[in-house]
Amino acid sequence: MAHSRLPYVSTMLAAAWLTAAATLGLFLGAVVTAIFAIKAFGKQSAEVGILQQQFAEQQEFNRQQAEVLNLQARDLRESHTRLKRDQAARINVWEERGPDPRVTQSQVAAGAVREETVTVYVENTSEQLIHDVRVHWKKGGRPWIEPGRQRLVMPGKIAEFTQPLSAGESTGHDPPVIEADVYFQDAAAVHWLLPPGGGPPETALPDYEPSQDR
């Protein structure tokens, strides 16, 4: 009876060993797979780290480039503003009073009357024309009469704007305090105002009208 059970036991042992061997094989395969997975993960992590570093470096480069471009843009704006102001600064304005310069001696000899006048001269010493030149007259600090106008003043030329001191209504000032705001547009289409009595040019609105308290 004992002899009849030996083949059965041997078969069971063989099956157990096969099962154990298969389990061990699976275990070893899992270990190898895990090792490769860990290595792959480590490699991917390293690549991700490199990409993150490259991205950070690119961001820093972009930030520096943006700063450089902003500085260049500001320099260009300032340079453009200086160029525009340079032309405005080369517009000279002065005033003279006396007998009407438009009346000649021969006309006086023929009986014409030379009234006392005020004349504003606008000289363009720049290398570009100015246009829409206007002289806004004020008497006693208030708008006086209609502005004198000239469409263009070419480089090197002088525009004259003359008004008799008796023009308009009297303001009670004796002698009358007459001033003139000179307005013009430069070659870059920037509007400028030259206040009475000189001073640096000021930018102005296209529809500039003189205030009463200037």
C-alpha positions as CSV (number, residue, x, y, z in Angstrom):
1,M,0.0,0.0,0.0
2,A,2.8,2.3,0.9
3,H,4.5,1.5,-2.4
4,S,1.3,2.5,-4.3
5,R,1.4,6.0,-2.8
6,L,5.0,6.9,-3.7
7,P,4.2,7.9,-7.3
8,Y,1.4,10.1,-6.0
9,V,3.7,11.9,-3.5
10,S,6.4,12.3,-6.1
11,T,3.9,13.8,-8.5
12,M,2.7,16.2,-5.8
13,L,6.3,17.2,-4.9
14,A,7.1,17.8,-8.5
15,A,4.0,20.0,-9.0
16,A,4.9,21.9,-5.8
17,W,8.4,22.5,-7.1
18,L,7.1,23.6,-10.5
19,T,4.7,26.0,-8.8
20,A,7.5,27.3,-6.6
21,A,9.8,27.7,-9.6
22,A,7.1,29.5,-11.6
23,T,6.3,31.8,-8.6
24,L,10.0,32.5,-8.2
25,G,10.3,33.3,-11.9
26,L,7.3,35.6,-11.7
27,F,8.9,37.3,-8.7
28,L,12.2,37.7,-10.3
29,G,10.5,39.1,-13.4
30,A,8.6,41.5,-11.3
31,V,11.8,42.6,-9.6
32,V,13.6,43.1,-12.9
33,T,10.5,45.0,-14.3
34,A,10.6,47.2,-11.1
35,I,14.3,47.9,-11.5
36,F,13.8,48.9,-15.1
37,A,10.8,51.0,-14.2
38,I,12.8,52.7,-11.4
39,K,15.6,53.4,-13.9
40,A,13.2,54.7,-16.5
41,F,11.5,56.9,-13.9
42,G,14.8,58.2,-12.7
43,K,15.7,59.0,-16.3
44,Q,12.4,60.7,-16.9
45,S,12.8,62.7,-13.7
46,A,16.2,63.8,-14.8
47,E,14.8,64.8,-18.2
48,V,12.0,66.7,-16.5
49,G,14.5,68.4,-14.3
50,I,16.5,69.4,-17.4
51,L,13.4,70.7,-19.1
52,Q,12.4,72.7,-16.1
53,Q,15.8,74.2,-15.8
54,Q,15.8,75.1,-19.5
55,F,12.3,76.6,-19.2
56,A,13.4,78.7,-16.2
57,E,16.5,79.9,-18.2
58,Q,14.3,80.7,-21.1
59,Q,11.9,82.7,-18.8
60,E,14.9,84.6,-17.4
61,F,16.2,85.3,-20.9
62,N,12.7,86.5,-22.0
63,R,12.5,88.8,-19.0
64,Q,15.9,90.3,-19.7
65,Q,15.0,90.7,-23.4
66,A,11.7,92.4,-22.4
67,E,13.7,94.8,-20.2
68,V,16.1,95.6,-23.0
69,L,13.2,96.2,-25.5
70,N,11.5,98.4,-23.0
71,L,14.6,100.5,-22.5
72,Q,15.1,100.7,-26.3
73,A,11.5,101.8,-26.7
74,R,11.8,104.4,-24.0
75,D,15.0,105.7,-25.6
76,L,13.3,105.9,-29.0
77,R,10.4,107.8,-27.5
78,E,12.7,110.2,-25.6
79,S,14.8,110.7,-28.7
80,H,11.6,111.4,-30.8
81,T,10.4,113.8,-28.2
82,R,13.8,115.6,-28.1
83,L,13.7,115.9,-31.9
84,K,10.2,117.3,-31.9
85,R,11.1,119.7,-29.1
86,D,14.3,120.7,-30.9
87,Q,12.2,122.1,-33.8
88,A,9.8,123.8,-31.5
89,A,12.7,125.4,-29.6
90,R,14.0,126.9,-32.9
91,I,10.9,128.9,-33.5
92,N,11.7,132.5,-32.4
93,V,8.9,135.0,-31.4
94,W,9.3,138.7,-30.6
95,E,7.2,141.8,-30.5
96,E,7.7,145.3,-31.7
97,R,5.5,148.4,-31.3
98,G,5.5,151.6,-33.4
99,P,4.0,153.1,-36.5
100,D,2.4,150.6,-38.8
101,P,5.2,149.0,-40.8
102,R,2.8,148.2,-43.6
103,V,2.4,151.8,-44.5
104,T,5.3,153.1,-46.6
105,Q,6.8,156.6,-46.5
106,S,5.4,157.3,-50.0
107,Q,1.9,156.4,-48.7
108,V,2.4,158.7,-45.7
109,A,3.5,161.5,-48.1
110,A,0.3,160.8,-50.1
111,G,-1.7,161.4,-46.9
112,A,-2.0,157.9,-45.4
113,V,-2.1,157.7,-41.6
114,R,0.4,155.4,-39.8
115,E,-1.3,154.2,-36.7
116,E,0.5,152.9,-33.7
117,T,0.6,149.1,-34.0
118,V,1.9,146.0,-32.3
119,T,3.6,143.4,-34.5
120,V,4.5,139.9,-33.6
121,Y,7.2,138.2,-35.6
122,V,7.4,134.4,-35.9
123,E,10.8,133.2,-37.2
124,N,11.3,129.6,-38.3
125,T,15.0,128.8,-37.8
126,S,14.5,125.1,-38.0
127,E,15.2,123.0,-41.1
128,Q,11.5,122.0,-41.5
129,L,8.3,124.0,-42.2
130,I,5.7,124.8,-39.6
131,H,2.1,125.2,-40.4
132,D,-1.2,126.4,-39.0
133,V,0.5,129.3,-37.4
134,R,-1.8,131.4,-35.2
135,V,-1.3,134.5,-33.1
136,H,-4.0,134.7,-30.4
137,W,-4.2,138.4,-29.3
138,K,-5.0,139.3,-25.7
139,K,-5.6,142.7,-24.2
140,G,-5.6,143.1,-20.5
141,G,-5.3,139.3,-20.1
142,R,-8.5,138.7,-22.1
143,P,-9.1,137.5,-25.7
144,W,-8.9,140.7,-27.8
145,I,-9.6,140.2,-31.5
146,E,-9.6,137.5,-34.1
147,P,-6.4,135.5,-34.3
148,G,-3.9,136.2,-37.0
149,R,-3.3,133.2,-39.1
150,Q,-0.7,131.9,-41.7
151,R,-0.9,128.5,-43.3
152,L,2.8,127.9,-43.6
153,V,6.2,129.3,-42.5
154,M,9.0,127.8,-44.4
155,P,12.5,127.2,-43.0
156,G,14.5,130.4,-42.6
157,K,11.4,132.6,-43.1
158,I,9.6,135.1,-40.8
159,A,5.9,135.6,-40.5
160,E,4.5,139.0,-39.4
161,F,1.3,139.6,-37.6
162,T,0.4,143.3,-37.1
163,Q,-2.6,144.9,-35.3
164,P,-3.4,148.5,-34.7
165,L,-3.4,149.3,-30.9
166,S,-6.8,150.9,-31.5
167,A,-8.4,147.7,-32.8
168,G,-11.2,146.1,-30.9
169,E,-13.0,147.5,-27.8
170,S,-11.1,149.4,-25.2
171,T,-10.5,147.6,-21.9
172,G,-9.7,150.7,-19.9
173,H,-6.0,150.0,-19.8
174,D,-3.7,153.0,-20.6
175,P,-1.4,152.0,-22.1
176,P,-3.1,148.8,-23.2
177,V,-1.5,145.6,-22.0
178,I,-1.4,143.5,-25.2
179,E,0.0,140.0,-25.4
180,A,0.0,137.3,-27.9
181,D,0.0,133.5,-27.6
182,V,1.7,131.9,-30.7
183,Y,0.4,128.6,-31.7
184,F,1.7,126.3,-34.4
185,Q,2.0,122.8,-35.7
186,D,5.4,121.3,-36.4
187,A,6.5,118.9,-39.1
188,A,5.6,115.9,-37.0
189,A,2.0,117.2,-36.6
190,V,2.6,118.1,-32.9
191,H,0.8,121.2,-31.7
192,W,2.8,123.8,-29.8
193,L,2.2,127.0,-27.8
194,L,4.7,129.7,-27.3
195,P,3.5,131.9,-24.4
196,P,3.9,135.7,-24.4
197,G,7.2,137.0,-23.2
198,G,9.1,133.9,-24.3
199,G,9.7,130.8,-22.3
200,P,10.0,127.2,-23.4
201,P,7.5,125.8,-25.9
202,E,4.5,123.9,-24.5
203,T,2.5,121.2,-26.2
204,A,-1.1,122.3,-26.9
205,L,-4.3,120.7,-28.0
206,P,-5.3,121.0,-31.7
207,D,-8.3,123.2,-30.8
208,Y,-6.3,125.4,-28.6
209,E,-8.0,128.6,-27.4
210,P,-6.3,131.1,-25.1
211,S,-7.4,131.2,-21.5
212,Q,-8.1,134.5,-19.8
213,D,-5.7,134.0,-17.0
214,R,-2.5,133.2,-18.9
